[in-house]
Amino acid sequence: MNKIITVSREFGSGGREFGRRLADVLGIEYYDKEIVTEISKHTSLSENYVKQIIDHKPHNLYPITIGRSILYVENPDFQHAQSIYTAQREIIRDLAGKSDCVIVGRCADYILQDMNPVRIFVYADMGSRIRRCMERLSEDEHFTEKEMTQRIKSIDRDRSKYYEYYTGLKWGNRLNYDLCINTTNMVIKDVVPTFAKLFE
Amino acid sequence: MNKIITVSREFGSGGREFGRRLADVLGIEYYDKEIVTEISKHTSLSENYVKQIIDHKPHNLYPITIGRSILYVENPDFQHAQSIYTAQREIIRDLAGKSDCVIVGRCADYILQDMNPVRIFVYADMGSRIRRCMERLSEDEHFTEKEMTQRIKSIDRDRSKYYEYYTGLKWGNRLNYDLCINTTNMVIKDVVPTFAKLFE
C-alpha cells in the first residue's frame, strides 16, 4: 500500500508549507490546489467556482424548510457542493492509489481512512499565526492585528464546519490524527527534514 | 542548555513506556518514580504518603470556609500537598539542570517552561487504552471492561485536576505541548527509535 500522509492545519500555522516541504524531502507527490484543478475538469465547473464552493461554509448550503416547502432544490450551490465533494472524494482516492503522496486539507484523512494514511494536524498559537499571515501579505493587502485575528478565526470556523459536515467528526479533535505538531516555536523549513525521518 | 523532554500522558496510552524507551534510545536520564523518592527524602514524608498525595485530587484539599472559620489549617494533607508540590518543583528543576533528561508527568512541562523543554503529550483512543491496561494487570487483579473504563476516566480526571490546580492551564490542551502523539495504532517499542531521531 502506498505511503500516504494527510495534513490538516489551522490557518496560519504553516501546515501547507509543512506538507509541501515534507513531500519535497521525501521525494513524493504533493497535492493541494491540484485537486481543485482536477475537480474543475471532472465537473465542468470553473476552478474559481469550485474553490469558492470548497471554501464556503457548507452549513449555509443546507436545505431550508419553511412550512412544508424544502428550498434546497432551488439552490444550485448546494447541489454543486455535493457534486464537488463527490468528485473530490474520487480524485483524492484515485491520486492516493497511484503513488506515495502528501495531501493537504480536503478531508483527505477521513476519505482515505481505509488506506491507513498517517494523519497529521498542524497548529500554533494565535500570536505566531498572526505573524505568519502578516508576513505573507502582498504589498496591497493591509490588515490590523485585530482584523487578521478575525480572519484567522473565520477561516478556521469554515474549515471546521466543512470537515464536520462531510465527516461527522470534530475538526482538530486529536483522536482523528496520529500526530499533532505545534509550529509556534518552529522554523518549518528547519524542522521538516527531521520530521521526514518519521516517514522514511 | 540541557535537552529536556517532558512527557504528559493519558492513562493507558503507553506514555510512560514511551518516555522510558525514549530516554533509553537517546542515552539520557529518565525521571518518573525517582522524583517521589527524592521528595520523600526532602520532606521527611514516606514515599507512599507522597505518592498518595500526588495521586490525590488537590481540589479536595482546598481550605473550606464555614461561616467565618477557615478549616484548612486543620487539614495536614492540604499543607503537605503544598510542601510536596514545592519540593517536587525544586527537585524537577534541579534534575533538569544537571543533564539531558526525560521527565514523565508531574507538571514538568510547566515547571520547566523557562528551560525550553520539548513538551510531548501521549494519547490514544479508549479501546486501545483499555487493552493496554488489561494486559498490564497482575494475576490477582480483575477488572471488567466497564470497570477499567471508569478507572481510566477517573485517573485522567485526577491528572487533569492536579495539572489545572498547579498550573492554571488546561491539561491536554494541545497548545501546552509541542507534539501530541496518538499511540492507538502504534507499537511503542517499534516507533520510539524513529521518534528519537527528532531529538538527536
Boltz contact constraints between the chains, C-beta under 6 A:
constraints:
  - contact:
      token1: [A, 125]
      token2: [B, 175]
      max_distance: 6.0
  - contact:
      token1: [A, 174]
      token2: [B, 123]
      max_distance: 6.0
  - contact:
      token1: [A, 174]
      token2: [B, 180]
      max_distance: 6.0
  - contact:
      token1: [A, 175]
      token2: [B, 125]
      max_distance: 6.0
  - contact:
      token1: [A, 178]
      token2: [B, 182]
      max_distance: 6.0
  - contact:
      token1: [A, 180]
      token2: [B, 174]
      max_distance: 6.0
  - contact:
      token1: [A, 180]
      token2: [B, 180]
      max_distance: 6.0
  - contact:
      token1: [A, 182]
      token2: [B, 178]
      max_distance: 6.0
  - contact:
      token1: [A, 194]
      token2: [B, 198]
      max_distance: 6.0
  - contact:
      token1: [A, 197]
      token2: [B, 197]
      max_distance: 6.0
  - contact:
      token1: [A, 198]
      token2: [B, 194]
      max_distance: 6.0
